[in-house]
Amino acid sequence: MKDEKNSRPLSDRLEHLIALAGTGEMIADVGCDHAYVSIRMITEGRFKKAVAMDVRKGPLQIADAHIKEEGLEEYIECRLSDGIEHLKAGEADCILIAGMGGPLMCRILSQGWDKITNPSYAFPRLILQPQSEIAEVRKFIRTAGFSIEEEDMVFEDGKYYVMFRAVEGKDGDKEVRPEMQDIYDHYGEYLLRHKNPVLKEYLLWQQSVEEKVLEGLKNSKDEERARERSVEVKKKQDRIAGALACFAVER
């Protein structure tokens, strides 16, 4: 089904997220909110069917109303579910989880990991867009036997948003130094290798923020706390400097 003429305008973040998802048979939109992403996936012909899932009844009722407005009940099913608890085997070939904090995303992934890695469920890819603790989500994906295939980053309404597509399997047998792995977990190996301009902008902004924090600590009356905080800030500065150094390296 393809009907782009009457597509509801979406935020730049969601447009990039949809592009990152690619195409497939059926997508599970976890934490679907009002189902705008599921609707667009169907109307653009990216997926043949979608299951819009949310743990809250209120947003799911609104999502159901939006789906009916578009006449897409045949293509999108609304389902009350905590994470992917009520997703069935063979029902989707892509799981999208976006717009929530990193700890909650990791909980959803952890609780559903047996399904995600079960061959009978056959989820070739995960599309993730954590709002916080991004490094923890990347670490979870990496240590759980998946690898990040592609990443994107956008700046919208004064905020930076990172999103990535993860697939099963390790990214080769390469060895990465611990300090470099820490940089990759925080800022994204794909984004750094492809010299993403939005990431560079973010790093330069973070660099200036940490410089101001360090300067402010010089006037702190709590000297012991200021020393502890300075160590933390300098560690962040070293990480930022290491990430920025990647932009100077030739591909």
N, C-alpha and C positions, 0 to 999 in steps of 0.2 A: 504494500500500500504506500503510495507516495502522493502527498498533497501539501506542497510547501507554500502555497499562496496564502493560506490562512493561518500559518504557523504563529503561535504566540511569541512575542519577543522575549528572549531570555538574556540573562546577564552574561557578560563576557566569560566569567568563570564557568558557567554551565555550558556555554557554546564550546569551549575548549575541552571540557570533560566529555561531551558527546562525541567530538572529533576523535578523542583518544580511545574511546570505546570501539570504534570501527564498526564492523557489521557482523551479523550472525543470525542464528535461528530464534533464540529466545533469551532475553536478558532479565535478570532478577535485580530490581531496583530496591535496595535495602535502606530503610529510613527514607522512604520516597517522598515524605511531606505531602505536597499537593499534586504529585505525579506529573509535573511539567516535563521532566526529563523523559519519563516513560512515553508520554504522549508524543514528544518530538522524535524519539527513536522510531516510533511506528509511522508517523506521518512522513518522515524522510525516507522511509524504506530501509532503514539501517538494520532493523530486526523485524521478524515476522510477528512475534508475540512478545509480551512482557508480563511479568508479575510484579505489581507494585506492593511492597511490603512495609509495614510500619508497626511499631509496638503500641502506638497511641490510636485510639478509636476516632478521636476528633479529626486529625489531619487525614485519616484514611477515608472518612465520610466525605470530606471536601474533595479529596482525590477522586473518589467514585463519582461525585457530581461533575467534576471537570471532564472525566472520561466520557460520561454520558452526554455532556454538552457537545463533545467532538464526535459522538457516534462511534466510539471505539470499544464498546463493551465486548465485542467479539474478539478483540485483539489484546486487551489489557485486563488482567484480573487483579482485583484488590484483595489483599490477604493480611489479616492480623497476625503478626509474628514477631517474636523477640529475635532479632537477627535473622539467621537463615534456618531457625528451628523448624519451621513448617514448609520449607522448600523440599520438594520431592525429587527422587532420583531421576535423572535424565530430563529434568524440567527446564534447565537453562544451560547455555554454554558460556555465559558471562555473568559475573556478579559485580554490581556497582554499589559502592558504599561511599557516600560523600556527605560533607556538611556537618560532621560531628567531630568531637575531640579525639585525639589519638588514643587515650586510655580506653574509651568506650569502643573505638574501632578495634583495638587489640583484643578486647574482651569478646566482641562479636566473632572475630576471626578465630580466636582460641577455642571458644565454645563450639564453633561449627567446623573446626579443622578436620575432624574425622570425615565429614561429608565432602569438604573441599578436596581432600586427597584420596577419596574413595573413587576408584575407576568407574563404578556404576553411575556416579553422579556426573562425571565428565565435564568439569568446569575448566576450559582451557585457559581462562584469564580472569584476573581480578582488576577492577578499575577502582582506585582508592584516592580519596581527597580528604586527608585529615586536616582539621582546623588548628590543631596544636600537637605538641610532642611528636613532630614528624620524624625525628631521629628514632624514636622508639618504635614507630610503625615500620620504618625501613629495617631496623634490626630484627624485628619479629619476622618479617618476610624473608630476610636473608638467612636467619638461623633455622627457619622452618622448612628450608629446602626449595624455596621459590627464588626467582631473580627478577629484578626490575628491567623490563624490556625497553620502556620508553617513559620519559617524564616531560611535564610541561609546567610552566609557571606564569601566572598573570598577576597584574596589579590592578585592583579595582576598588573604588570607593575608599581609598586610603589604606587598603590592606593587601598583603601579598598572599597568594594562594598557590600551593604546590599540589600536583596530582600526578599519579603514575599508573602504568599498566604493568602488572606482575604476572609471570607465567611459571609453571612448575619446572624445576630443574635449576641446577647451579649454573652460574655464569662462568663456565670453563673451570680449569684447575689453577688459575692464576693465584699467586700469593700477593697479598697486599699488606704493607707495613701497618701496624696497629694505629699509628697516628694518622695515616692516610685513610684507613678504614673509618676512623672517627669523623674525618672531614666528609667522606662520602655519605656516611649515615646522616649527618646533619644537613648537608647541602645537595646531595644527589650526584652520583658519579656521572650519570647520563647528562645532567644539566651542565656539569663542569666540563666534561669532554666535548660537549657541543657549544661551549662558551655562550650559554643562554644569557641574553642581554638583560632580562628582567632579574635573573639571579645576581648578576654583577651589580646592578643598581641596588638590590637589596643588601648585598655585602658591603658596599660603600656606605650605605645608610647605617647599617649596623656598626661599622667601624667608627663612624662619627659619634654614634650613641655611646659606645663603650668608652671612647676618649673623654666624653663629657662626664660619664660616671666616675672614671678614674680621677679626673680633675676635681670633682666634687668631694671625693673621699679624702682629699688632702686637708679639707677643713672640718672633718669629722672630729667630734669631741671623744667619741668612743674609739680610741686608738687600736685596741685589740680587734674589735669588729671590723674596723677599716682595713687592717692588715689582712684579715681573712677574706674580706670582700675583694681586696685588690688582687689577691692570688686568683680568685675566681674570674675576675675581669680580664686579667692578663692571659689566662688560659683561653678565654673566648677570643681575645685579640689574636693569639697565636693561631687558633683555628681559622679565624677569618683571613688572616694573612696567608695561611697555607692554601685556602680556597682561592683567594685572589691571584695567587701565584700560578694557578692552573690556567688563567686567562692569558698569561704571558707565554705559555708553552705552545709551540707550533704543533698542529695536529699531525 
